[in-house]
Amino acid sequence: MKNGQITIPSVLFAGQGSSEKLAEILAKENVKNVLIFTDRGIRGAGLTKGVEALCGEAASVTVVDDLTAEPAVADIERVLGEVREKPELIVGVGGGSVMDAAKLASLIVGAPYTLRDLLADSAIAKKQTKTVMLPTTCGTGSEATCNAIVAIPEKESKQGIVNDCMIPDYVILDVQMIAKLPPKIIAATGIDALAHCVECFTSNKATALSDAYAGEGAKKIFHNIRRAWADAGDLEAKMNMMLGAFYGGVAITGSGTTAVHALSYPLGGKYHIAHGVSNAILFAHVMAFNEDACTDRLAMLSDIVYPELAERAQGEKADHIIEEIASIVRDTKIPTSLKEFGVAAGDIDFLVDAGSQQQRLLVNNCKKLSLDDIRSIYAKVM
């Protein structure tokens, strides 16, 4: 067995109504000053109302709700600059951008270094404040990871800050938080979570520990994403999606995403395509490129997700996983071409250059990508 490590949040609550457990956390930590990160859409939808009320019963509460979607460095700096007092607990209620900002705040507020210092060397980070994460989507996995992603406008791309100190202390997976999530967000965030699981399972860094979470996460998402997308009232499917996303996030801490995420970063950085959508557009094409280098791993994943296909040949099972990825994207009406986002054939040189620079993730890919390989993948989605 290859040596492995995963890092998991200390306490996880999951199930309908589990957000009420926040009261127990506040009592256990004996906090008097809480900082809540969210965004105006989430707050306007009433999803923070119960959280704010619970926190307000035990402590003074500051709410930061003006974070932009997929924020750039300056956006994070601005938001952190609004925090006037070091909190005793930070609560993130939102999607990946909100939770990433909350995790960064837990490292930076009260610290002698800045966000830009962490972009240069994330190893210097130390946790300043404990965190609680309540995801309001079923896809980013940020509630489980030691990563935070920020856009770098001058590079027209994104960069990950990675440090185990960012692992949240508490996570609450309450299906009520996604009960009214629009189908297109279910689809995009769900595909992002599925990419986490499949990429981690086929990563060069995959181990038995990461496989356990990536495999179970993939199983839950493959079997529930269409149901969660099609039926707003199917809370069982939505809860399974939240669990699958969490498992994918845990898998990232022990393995890591690969070329799907690497090549999607420039699409978000320059063209502001939603992260889950950019991953969905690339997902099946990257896995098809990788297939001859990870047929055995995809077949193994198929045995976990689709045990009824166990007697088929490895190649057939690998093909089935890739076909299912493409089918889910089509069935949930996610765009499959970059043309819909104004990306033109003339942009491909930029994409190839920017994508090839994402070596933090490309080194995890089971098959080395040349510049021509990257060009070919982007060309397929133009």
PLY file of the C-alpha trace (Angstrom):
ply
format ascii 1.0
element vertex 382
property float x
property float y
property float z
element edge 381
property int vertex1
property int vertex2
end_header
0.00 0.00 0.00
1.24 3.48 -0.91
1.72 5.72 2.13
-1.14 8.16 2.43
-2.66 10.90 4.53
-5.98 12.65 4.65
-6.95 15.58 6.86
-10.54 15.76 8.04
-12.56 18.45 9.87
-12.71 17.68 13.58
-16.51 17.49 13.87
-19.16 16.86 11.21
-22.92 17.21 11.67
-25.14 16.02 8.83
-28.86 15.71 8.22
-32.01 17.74 7.94
-32.10 20.50 10.56
-28.50 19.92 11.63
-27.76 23.64 11.44
-29.33 23.80 14.93
-26.13 22.12 16.13
-24.48 25.52 15.81
-25.87 26.30 19.27
-23.85 23.40 20.71
-20.71 24.64 18.98
-21.12 28.15 20.35
-21.59 26.79 23.87
-18.65 24.42 23.60
-16.29 27.10 22.30
-17.68 29.73 24.72
-17.37 32.49 22.13
-18.55 36.05 22.60
-17.68 37.44 19.16
-18.73 35.74 15.91
-17.90 36.73 12.34
-20.26 35.37 9.67
-19.21 35.26 6.03
-21.96 34.96 3.41
-23.17 36.81 0.32
-26.18 38.99 -0.34
-27.97 36.42 -2.46
-27.75 33.79 0.27
-28.70 36.28 2.96
-31.54 37.63 0.85
-32.88 34.09 0.42
-33.10 33.80 4.20
-30.52 31.05 4.51
-28.52 32.91 7.16
-31.53 33.94 9.24
-31.38 30.96 11.61
-27.58 31.11 11.80
-27.63 34.79 12.68
-30.31 34.21 15.30
-28.45 31.33 16.95
-25.19 33.28 16.99
-26.94 36.39 18.28
-28.25 34.50 21.30
-24.72 33.70 22.44
-22.44 36.41 21.10
-22.07 39.70 19.31
-22.30 39.10 15.56
-20.65 40.76 12.57
-21.89 39.76 9.11
-19.83 40.26 5.95
-22.16 39.75 2.98
-20.66 41.76 0.14
-18.30 39.14 -1.26
-18.28 38.83 -5.05
-18.63 35.48 -6.80
-15.29 33.76 -7.47
-13.44 36.71 -5.89
-10.14 38.19 -6.97
-7.29 39.10 -4.63
-8.50 42.68 -4.27
-12.02 41.51 -3.37
-10.70 39.31 -0.55
-8.41 42.10 0.67
-11.35 44.51 0.72
-13.58 42.13 2.65
-10.89 41.32 5.19
-10.26 45.03 5.57
-13.86 45.42 6.76
-13.18 43.22 9.78
-12.36 45.59 12.63
-12.04 43.13 15.49
-10.49 39.68 15.64
-13.38 37.21 16.04
-13.45 34.24 18.41
-15.27 32.10 15.80
-15.76 32.43 12.04
-18.84 30.94 10.39
-19.03 30.52 6.61
-22.52 30.17 5.10
-22.37 29.84 1.34
-20.75 28.26 -1.64
-17.09 27.81 -2.39
-16.19 31.48 -2.67
-17.77 32.33 0.68
-16.20 29.36 2.47
-12.80 30.03 0.90
-12.97 33.63 2.09
-13.97 32.50 5.59
-11.07 30.04 5.70
-8.64 32.70 4.53
-9.96 35.06 7.18
-9.26 32.40 9.80
-5.59 32.57 8.79
-5.17 36.27 8.14
-7.27 38.33 10.59
-4.92 39.09 13.46
-1.86 37.62 11.71
1.40 39.43 10.89
1.22 38.38 7.19
-1.14 39.30 4.34
-3.08 37.50 1.64
-0.39 38.35 -0.89
2.22 36.87 1.42
0.24 33.62 1.37
0.02 33.70 -2.41
3.82 33.78 -2.44
4.25 31.15 0.29
1.21 29.51 1.85
3.37 27.48 4.24
3.74 30.47 6.57
0.04 30.40 7.52
-1.15 29.68 11.05
-4.78 29.39 12.09
-5.86 32.41 14.10
-9.54 31.56 14.63
-11.65 28.38 14.61
-14.17 27.94 11.81
-17.62 26.46 11.14
-18.71 25.81 7.55
-22.32 25.47 6.37
-22.34 24.88 2.59
-25.32 26.13 0.59
-24.43 24.21 -2.57
-23.66 20.55 -3.18
-20.41 20.80 -4.99
-17.33 22.78 -4.05
-16.19 20.61 -1.16
-14.57 23.71 0.34
-16.08 22.75 3.69
-13.63 19.82 3.80
-10.51 21.08 2.06
-7.31 22.85 3.02
-7.53 24.94 -0.18
-8.78 28.41 -1.03
-8.95 29.60 -4.64
-8.60 33.25 -5.64
-8.62 34.90 -9.03
-5.45 36.69 -10.16
-6.66 39.33 -12.66
-3.20 40.29 -13.90
-2.60 36.65 -14.86
-6.19 36.14 -16.07
-6.26 32.91 -14.10
-6.70 31.53 -10.59
-4.36 30.34 -7.89
-4.85 27.99 -4.98
-3.60 28.68 -1.48
-3.04 25.35 0.27
-2.35 24.82 3.97
-3.70 22.23 6.41
-4.52 25.05 8.82
-7.48 25.87 6.59
-9.24 22.61 7.36
-12.48 23.71 9.08
-12.97 22.80 12.73
-16.70 22.13 12.35
-18.85 21.30 9.32
-22.64 21.26 9.19
-24.31 19.59 6.20
-27.97 20.61 6.48
-30.03 19.63 3.43
-32.41 22.51 4.16
-29.61 24.81 3.01
-29.96 23.46 -0.56
-33.67 22.57 -0.54
-34.50 25.50 -2.85
-31.24 25.58 -4.80
-31.96 26.19 -8.52
-31.48 23.12 -10.73
-28.70 24.75 -12.75
-26.69 25.31 -9.54
-27.36 21.75 -8.40
-25.98 20.58 -11.76
-22.90 22.81 -11.95
-21.81 22.36 -8.35
-22.63 18.66 -8.47
-20.45 18.12 -11.53
-17.65 20.02 -9.78
-17.93 17.60 -6.85
-17.99 14.63 -9.22
-14.83 15.93 -10.88
-13.16 16.12 -7.47
-13.98 12.46 -6.85
-13.01 11.10 -10.28
-9.86 13.23 -10.55
-8.73 12.25 -7.05
-9.36 8.57 -7.81
-7.23 8.74 -10.97
-4.58 11.13 -9.60
-0.92 10.16 -9.41
-1.19 10.89 -5.68
-4.19 8.62 -5.04
-3.89 6.27 -2.06
-6.17 3.76 -0.36
-7.21 6.52 2.05
-8.20 9.03 -0.64
-9.77 6.24 -2.72
-12.18 5.38 0.10
-13.63 8.90 0.08
-13.36 9.55 -3.66
-15.02 6.24 -4.50
-17.92 6.66 -2.09
-18.34 10.31 -3.13
-18.47 9.35 -6.81
-21.04 6.64 -6.07
-23.34 9.06 -4.28
-23.07 11.73 -6.98
-23.39 9.47 -10.04
-26.58 7.95 -8.58
-28.17 11.13 -7.22
-27.30 14.14 -9.37
-30.05 13.62 -11.94
-32.63 13.08 -9.19
-31.51 16.16 -7.25
-31.57 18.23 -10.44
-34.98 17.04 -11.67
-36.97 16.95 -8.42
-36.78 19.93 -6.10
-38.49 17.92 -3.37
-36.10 14.97 -3.38
-34.25 15.82 -0.18
-32.75 12.34 0.04
-30.95 12.84 -3.27
-29.86 16.32 -2.23
-28.50 15.06 1.09
-26.54 12.40 -0.78
-25.17 15.13 -3.04
-23.98 17.11 -0.02
-22.30 14.01 1.41
-20.71 13.24 -1.97
-19.35 16.77 -2.20
-17.93 16.53 1.33
-16.29 13.17 0.57
-14.76 14.65 -2.57
-13.33 17.49 -0.53
-11.77 15.05 1.93
-10.29 13.10 -1.00
-8.61 16.29 -2.23
-6.67 16.55 1.04
-5.08 13.17 0.38
-4.83 13.07 -3.39
-5.61 16.15 -5.49
-7.42 17.22 -8.62
-5.79 16.97 -12.01
-6.04 18.36 -15.54
-9.79 19.04 -15.49
-9.37 21.66 -12.79
-6.02 22.86 -14.16
-7.47 23.66 -17.58
-10.63 25.17 -16.11
-8.82 27.87 -14.13
-8.16 30.19 -17.11
-11.82 29.87 -18.12
-12.89 31.28 -14.78
-10.02 33.72 -14.46
-10.43 35.46 -17.81
-13.94 34.68 -19.02
-15.64 34.42 -15.62
-17.28 31.12 -16.48
-18.68 29.57 -13.31
-16.21 27.05 -11.89
-18.57 24.08 -12.04
-19.59 24.88 -15.59
-16.01 25.20 -16.83
-15.18 21.86 -15.23
-18.25 20.27 -16.77
-17.31 21.47 -20.27
-13.85 19.92 -19.99
-14.52 16.90 -17.79
-15.32 14.09 -20.24
-12.75 15.31 -22.78
-9.91 15.28 -20.25
-10.89 11.85 -18.96
-11.05 10.51 -22.52
-7.53 11.83 -23.09
-6.38 10.19 -19.85
-8.20 6.92 -20.37
-5.35 4.85 -21.81
-3.21 5.78 -18.78
-5.86 5.02 -16.15
-8.13 2.35 -17.64
-7.55 0.15 -14.60
-8.41 2.97 -12.19
-11.58 3.95 -14.07
-12.58 0.27 -14.16
-11.99 0.04 -10.40
-14.15 3.14 -9.91
-16.85 1.55 -12.08
-16.81 -1.51 -9.81
-17.57 0.78 -6.85
-20.24 2.86 -8.60
-21.76 0.27 -10.95
-21.13 -3.19 -9.45
-23.65 -4.66 -11.88
-21.03 -4.13 -14.63
-18.33 -6.06 -12.78
-18.11 -8.83 -15.39
-17.38 -6.46 -18.25
-13.88 -5.86 -19.59
-11.80 -3.08 -18.04
-12.00 -0.96 -21.17
-15.79 -1.20 -21.30
-16.09 -0.16 -17.67
-13.73 2.78 -18.18
-15.70 3.84 -21.26
-18.91 3.65 -19.25
-17.64 6.03 -16.57
-16.62 8.60 -19.21
-19.89 8.19 -21.11
-21.85 8.71 -17.90
-19.94 11.93 -17.19
-20.83 13.27 -20.64
-24.42 12.06 -20.28
-24.93 13.79 -16.93
-23.68 17.08 -18.39
-26.14 16.76 -21.29
-29.05 15.59 -19.14
-28.68 18.48 -16.69
-28.50 21.02 -19.52
-25.02 22.34 -18.75
-23.40 24.05 -21.78
-20.89 21.90 -23.62
-19.17 24.58 -25.72
-17.11 27.64 -24.86
-18.72 29.54 -27.73
-21.70 30.22 -25.49
-19.38 32.29 -23.29
-17.76 34.34 -26.02
-14.55 32.32 -26.19
-13.27 32.43 -29.77
-10.84 30.23 -31.67
-8.32 33.06 -31.49
-8.23 32.74 -27.71
-6.76 29.27 -27.76
-3.13 30.42 -27.54
-3.90 32.22 -24.29
-5.73 29.19 -22.92
-2.91 26.81 -23.77
-0.32 29.07 -22.15
-2.40 29.76 -19.03
-3.54 26.17 -18.64
-0.02 24.79 -18.99
1.11 26.96 -16.05
-1.16 25.15 -13.59
1.59 22.75 -12.63
0.35 22.33 -9.05
-2.48 20.25 -10.52
-1.00 19.02 -13.79
1.68 17.06 -11.93
-1.16 15.01 -10.43
-2.50 14.01 -13.82
-1.90 10.36 -14.68
-0.78 11.30 -18.20
1.60 14.10 -19.09
0.06 16.80 -21.26
2.12 18.49 -23.95
1.16 21.91 -25.22
-0.32 20.22 -28.27
-2.38 17.94 -26.02
-3.74 20.93 -24.12
-4.51 22.67 -27.40
-6.38 19.61 -28.65
-8.54 19.43 -25.53
-9.49 23.10 -25.70
-10.18 22.80 -29.43
-12.74 20.07 -28.76
-14.86 22.47 -26.68
-14.59 25.54 -28.90
0 1
1 2
2 3
3 4
4 5
5 6
6 7
7 8
8 9
9 10
10 11
11 12
12 13
13 14
14 15
15 16
16 17
17 18
18 19
19 20
20 21
21 22
22 23
23 24
24 25
25 26
26 27
27 28
28 29
29 30
30 31
31 32
32 33
33 34
34 35
35 36
36 37
37 38
38 39
39 40
40 41
41 42
42 43
43 44
44 45
45 46
46 47
47 48
48 49
49 50
50 51
51 52
52 53
53 54
54 55
55 56
56 57
57 58
58 59
59 60
60 61
61 62
62 63
63 64
64 65
65 66
66 67
67 68
68 69
69 70
70 71
71 72
72 73
73 74
74 75
75 76
76 77
77 78
78 79
79 80
80 81
81 82
82 83
83 84
84 85
85 86
86 87
87 88
88 89
89 90
90 91
91 92
92 93
93 94
94 95
95 96
96 97
97 98
98 99
99 100
100 101
101 102
102 103
103 104
104 105
105 106
106 107
107 108
108 109
109 110
110 111
111 112
112 113
113 114
114 115
115 116
116 117
117 118
118 119
119 120
120 121
121 122
122 123
123 124
124 125
125 126
126 127
127 128
128 129
129 130
130 131
131 132
132 133
133 134
134 135
135 136
136 137
137 138
138 139
139 140
140 141
141 142
142 143
143 144
144 145
145 146
146 147
147 148
148 149
149 150
150 151
151 152
152 153
153 154
154 155
155 156
156 157
157 158
158 159
159 160
160 161
161 162
162 163
163 164
164 165
165 166
166 167
167 168
168 169
169 170
170 171
171 172
172 173
173 174
174 175
175 176
176 177
177 178
178 179
179 180
180 181
181 182
182 183
183 184
184 185
185 186
186 187
187 188
188 189
189 190
190 191
191 192
192 193
193 194
194 195
195 196
196 197
197 198
198 199
199 200
200 201
201 202
202 203
203 204
204 205
205 206
206 207
207 208
208 209
209 210
210 211
211 212
212 213
213 214
214 215
215 216
216 217
217 218
218 219
219 220
220 221
221 222
222 223
223 224
224 225
225 226
226 227
227 228
228 229
229 230
230 231
231 232
232 233
233 234
234 235
235 236
236 237
237 238
238 239
239 240
240 241
241 242
242 243
243 244
244 245
245 246
246 247
247 248
248 249
249 250
250 251
251 252
252 253
253 254
254 255
255 256
256 257
257 258
258 259
259 260
260 261
261 262
262 263
263 264
264 265
265 266
266 267
267 268
268 269
269 270
270 271
271 272
272 273
273 274
274 275
275 276
276 277
277 278
278 279
279 280
280 281
281 282
282 283
283 284
284 285
285 286
286 287
287 288
288 289
289 290
290 291
291 292
292 293
293 294
294 295
295 296
296 297
297 298
298 299
299 300
300 301
301 302
302 303
303 304
304 305
305 306
306 307
307 308
308 309
309 310
310 311
311 312
312 313
313 314
314 315
315 316
316 317
317 318
318 319
319 320
320 321
321 322
322 323
323 324
324 325
325 326
326 327
327 328
328 329
329 330
330 331
331 332
332 333
333 334
334 335
335 336
336 337
337 338
338 339
339 340
340 341
341 342
342 343
343 344
344 345
345 346
346 347
347 348
348 349
349 350
350 351
351 352
352 353
353 354
354 355
355 356
356 357
357 358
358 359
359 360
360 361
361 362
362 363
363 364
364 365
365 366
366 367
367 368
368 369
369 370
370 371
371 372
372 373
373 374
374 375
375 376
376 377
377 378
378 379
379 380
380 381
